[in-house]
């Protein structure tokens, strides 16, 4: 089971790395004046695709991370019920950090749409 999770994590990191390379390319505006006229119609769709990729990948990664954290915390509470308060506090802090990363991705998507 752990080997399966390692493979899933490796594939996810590969997809995340490739998206980090391709999203700026999708969001970039044309600098050549002739190409700018041809790309003006496609600029909005490229930005929308880049923003969707950023938010989609971040939301998927956040959901996986939150699910794993909750599963581990429930497992820990079931093994040591007397440590429930500490486990719950640590879980909530971890979930806040994961959700913050998703919110940062949303901010990046908004910047891609309105600034680039």
C-alpha positions as CSV (number, residue, x, y, z in Angstrom):
1,X,0.0,0.0,0.0
2,X,2.8,2.4,0.8
3,X,4.5,1.7,-2.5
4,X,1.2,2.6,-4.3
5,X,1.0,5.9,-2.4
6,X,4.6,6.6,-3.4
7,X,3.8,6.1,-7.0
8,X,0.7,8.3,-6.8
9,X,2.7,11.0,-5.1
10,X,5.4,10.7,-7.7
11,X,2.9,11.1,-10.5
12,X,1.2,14.0,-8.8
13,X,4.5,15.8,-8.3
14,X,5.4,15.2,-12.0
15,X,2.0,16.7,-13.1
16,X,2.5,19.6,-10.7
17,X,6.0,20.3,-12.0
18,X,4.8,20.1,-15.6
19,X,1.9,22.4,-14.9
20,X,4.2,24.9,-13.2
21,X,6.2,25.0,-16.4
22,X,3.3,25.2,-18.8
23,X,0.9,27.6,-17.0
24,X,3.2,30.7,-17.5
25,X,3.4,29.7,-21.2
26,X,-0.4,29.6,-21.5
27,X,-0.8,32.9,-19.7
28,X,1.9,34.8,-21.5
29,X,0.8,37.5,-23.9
30,X,2.3,37.8,-27.4
31,X,5.0,40.5,-27.7
32,X,5.2,40.7,-31.5
33,X,2.8,43.2,-33.0
34,X,1.7,40.9,-35.8
35,X,1.3,37.9,-33.4
36,X,-0.5,40.2,-30.9
37,X,-3.3,40.8,-33.4
38,X,-3.7,37.1,-34.1
39,X,-3.5,36.1,-30.5
40,X,-5.8,38.7,-29.2
41,X,-8.9,36.5,-29.7
42,X,-7.2,33.6,-27.9
43,X,-5.7,35.5,-25.0
44,X,-8.7,35.2,-22.9
45,X,-9.1,31.5,-23.4
46,X,-5.4,30.9,-22.7
47,X,-5.6,32.9,-19.5
48,X,-8.8,31.0,-18.5
49,X,-7.1,27.7,-19.1
50,X,-4.1,28.7,-17.1
51,X,-6.2,29.9,-14.2
52,X,-8.3,26.8,-14.3
53,X,-5.2,24.6,-14.2
54,X,-3.7,26.5,-11.3
55,X,-6.9,26.3,-9.2
56,X,-7.8,22.8,-10.2
57,X,-4.4,21.3,-9.3
58,X,-4.2,23.2,-6.1
59,X,-7.7,22.1,-5.1
60,X,-6.9,18.5,-5.9
61,X,-3.7,18.6,-4.0
62,X,-5.4,20.2,-1.1
63,X,-8.2,17.7,-1.0
64,X,-5.7,14.8,-1.1
65,X,-3.6,16.4,1.7
66,X,-6.6,17.1,3.8
67,X,-8.0,13.6,3.4
68,X,-4.7,12.0,4.4
69,X,-4.3,14.3,7.4
70,X,-7.8,13.6,8.6
71,X,-7.3,9.8,8.1
72,X,-4.1,9.9,10.1
73,X,-5.6,12.0,12.9
74,X,-8.6,9.7,13.2
75,X,-6.2,6.7,13.3
76,X,-4.1,8.5,16.0
77,X,-7.2,9.3,18.1
78,X,-8.4,5.7,17.9
79,X,-5.1,4.5,19.1
80,X,-4.6,7.1,21.9
81,X,-8.0,8.5,22.9
82,X,-6.3,10.4,25.8
83,X,-4.3,12.5,23.2
84,X,-7.4,13.6,21.3
85,X,-7.1,17.3,22.2
86,X,-3.5,17.6,21.1
87,X,-4.1,15.6,17.9
88,X,-7.2,17.7,17.0
89,X,-5.3,21.0,17.6
90,X,-2.4,19.9,15.4
91,X,-4.9,18.7,12.8
92,X,-6.6,22.0,12.6
93,X,-3.4,23.9,12.3
94,X,-2.3,21.6,9.5
95,X,-5.6,22.0,7.7
96,X,-5.3,25.8,7.9
97,X,-1.9,25.6,6.2
98,X,-3.1,23.3,3.5
99,X,-6.1,25.6,2.8
100,X,-3.8,28.6,2.8
101,X,-1.9,27.1,-0.1
102,X,-5.1,26.6,-2.0
103,X,-6.1,30.2,-1.4
104,X,-2.7,31.3,-2.6
105,X,-3.3,29.4,-5.8
106,X,-6.6,31.2,-6.2
107,X,-4.8,34.5,-5.9
108,X,-2.4,33.5,-8.5
109,X,-5.2,32.5,-10.8
110,X,-6.9,35.9,-10.3
111,X,-3.5,37.6,-11.1
112,X,-3.2,35.6,-14.2
113,X,-6.6,36.6,-15.4
114,X,-6.5,40.3,-14.5
115,X,-2.8,41.3,-14.6
116,X,-1.2,39.3,-17.4
